[in-house]
Amino acid sequence: MTESVSTALLGRAAGTWQLDPQSTTIEIHTKAVWGLAKVRGTFRAVSGSVVVGDQGVISGEVVVDAQSIDTGNKRRDKHLRSADFFEVSKYPTFTFTASEATPSPDGTLNIKGTLLIKGQVRPIELVASYTNPSPDRVALSAETTIDRSKWGMSWKKGASFMNRVVVVAKFVRS
């Protein structure tokens, strides 16, 4: 896909889009037990919206319920909710705030923004692909790797600080 086609698609997306939390998935993948065990957890998105301007300029945010972590292991989930990791009693949500999206010649979107976790904001860039765009619905898929120690999560006992985050966010035009 050429850059002009990608830009045209962004232009047609002008308007306000609301996140469909029931159709959105946020997963974190990591390795535990000295890198031998793969762990996957899922979060629920609470809310989100994106505004796309006439020239393809975007702004928006997605709010994630930190308490909703589910790895399939209640004991591990309880530990992840503790001060060693997400400290959900003090920081109940994570927030990704998008500030810029640039179409790429390959048809993806480079999205720049910030990620707020545990009261700390860090810049983050995502490469998102979109599937099934229609005049009223679109799904964006993005994947990135984050170093959780940059957000004050220093618990390491046999686990990696690097975590892969996979997001499939579905939006509906409002």
HUQUIJO-V605982 format. One record per residue. N is the residue number from 1. RES is the residue in one letter. PSI is psi in whole degrees, -180 to 180 (999 if undefined). OMEGA is omega as a letter, one per 20 degrees, with the letter a starting at -180 (NA if undefined). BURIAL is + if it has 9 or more other C-alpha atoms within 8 Angstrom, else -. Layout:
N&RES&PSI&OMEGA&BURIAL  N&RES&PSI&OMEGA&BURIAL
//
This chain:
1&M&134&a&-  2&T&162&a&+  3&E&-38&a&+  4&S&-35&r&-  5&V&-44&r&-  6&S&-42&r&+  7&T&-40&r&+  8&A&-40&r&-  9&L&-42&r&-  10&L&-41&r&+  11&G&-39&r&+  12&R&-18&a&-  13&A&3&a&+  14&A&134&r&+  15&G&-168&a&+  16&T&135&a&+  17&W&135&r&+  18&Q&139&r&+  19&L&138&r&+  20&D&95&a&+  21&P&-27&a&+  22&Q&-24&a&-  23&S&7&a&-  24&T&136&r&+  25&T&140&r&+  26&I&118&a&+  27&E&148&r&+  28&I&134&a&+  29&H&133&r&+  30&T&176&r&+  31&K&136&r&+  32&A&-179&r&+  33&V&61&r&+  34&W&36&r&+  35&G&5&a&+  36&L&-32&a&-  37&A&128&r&-  38&K&135&r&+  39&V&135&r&+  40&R&133&r&+  41&G&153&r&+  42&T&149&r&+  43&F&156&r&+  44&R&138&r&+  45&A&137&a&+  46&V&-47&a&+  47&S&170&r&+  48&G&156&r&+  49&S&157&r&+  50&V&138&r&+  51&V&124&r&+  52&V&121&r&+  53&G&170&a&+  54&D&-32&a&+  55&Q&14&r&-  56&G&6&r&+  57&V&135&a&+  58&I&157&r&+  59&S&149&r&+  60&G&178&r&+  61&E&156&r&+  62&V&127&r&+  63&V&132&a&+  64&V&137&r&+  65&D&105&a&+  66&A&-32&r&+  67&Q&-24&a&-  68&S&2&a&-  69&I&132&r&+  70&D&110&r&+  71&T&0&a&+  72&G&6&r&-  73&N&106&a&-  74&K&-38&a&-  75&R&-45&r&-  76&R&-42&r&-  77&D&-41&r&+  78&K&-42&r&-  79&H&-41&r&+  80&L&-29&r&+  81&R&-12&a&+  82&S&178&r&+  83&A&-21&r&-  84&D&-28&a&+  85&F&-97&a&+  86&F&-20&r&+  87&E&57&a&+  88&V&-23&r&+  89&S&-29&a&-  90&K&-32&a&-  91&Y&82&a&+  92&P&-13&a&+  93&T&160&r&+  94&F&150&r&+  95&T&125&r&+  96&F&125&r&+  97&T&116&r&+  98&A&137&r&+  99&S&-15&a&+  100&E&141&r&+  101&A&128&a&+  102&T&122&r&-  103&P&143&r&+  104&S&156&r&+  105&P&-25&a&+  106&D&4&r&-  107&G&2&r&+  108&T&171&r&+  109&L&130&r&+  110&N&114&a&+  111&I&124&r&+  112&K&145&r&+  113&G&-159&r&+  114&T&154&r&+  115&L&124&r&+  116&L&116&r&+  117&I&132&r&+  118&K&41&r&+  119&G&3&a&-  120&Q&132&a&-  121&V&130&r&+  122&R&145&r&-  123&P&150&r&-  124&I&145&r&-  125&E&138&r&+  126&L&147&r&+  127&V&115&a&+  128&A&140&r&+  129&S&156&r&+  130&Y&144&a&+  131&T&149&r&-  132&N&45&r&-  133&P&136&r&+  134&S&174&r&-  135&P&-24&a&-  136&D&-6&a&-  137&R&147&r&+  138&V&145&r&+  139&A&129&r&+  140&L&132&r&+  141&S&131&r&+  142&A&153&r&+  143&E&140&r&+  144&T&166&r&+  145&T&133&r&-  146&I&152&r&-  147&D&104&a&+  148&R&-21&r&+  149&S&-23&r&-  150&K&-14&r&-  151&W&23&r&+  152&G&20&r&-  153&M&97&a&+  154&S&-3&r&+  155&W&127&a&-  156&K&-18&a&-  157&K&85&r&-  158&G&8&a&-  159&A&162&r&+  160&S&146&r&+  161&F&-22&a&+  162&M&131&a&+  163&N&134&r&+  164&R&132&r&+  165&V&129&a&+  166&V&125&a&+  167&V&131&r&+  168&V&105&a&+  169&A&126&r&+  170&K&133&a&+  171&F&147&r&+  172&V&135&r&+  173&R&135&r&+  174&S&999&NA&-
//
